[in-house]
Amino acid sequence: MPIETTAFVNALKNTMECIKTEDDAAEVVNVFTAVIVNALKNRDTVYLEGIGEWRSEMQSPGRKKVIFTPDPVLIEGVNE
């Protein structure tokens, strides 16, 4: 299943001077996604300050579920 990344790619390209092209922004998003997916496959926890924590738990044999816990800063930003 492809992941829709257009919004993230555009946000990176439009806000970060060091990312000059849409292809560069897409590569950043792809690497970021791959790091999280690989960590969760290995049952590691990923925490990004200001965003939150991802972790995986076994749901049934051979199936994991992903649990995301938002950082309080993210919650506060959404509720402003």
Secondary structure, DSSP 8 states (H G I E B T S, - for coil): -----HHHHHHHHHH-TT--SHHHHHHHHHHHHHHHHHHHHTT--EEETTTEEEEEEEEETTEEEEEEEE-HHHHHHHT-
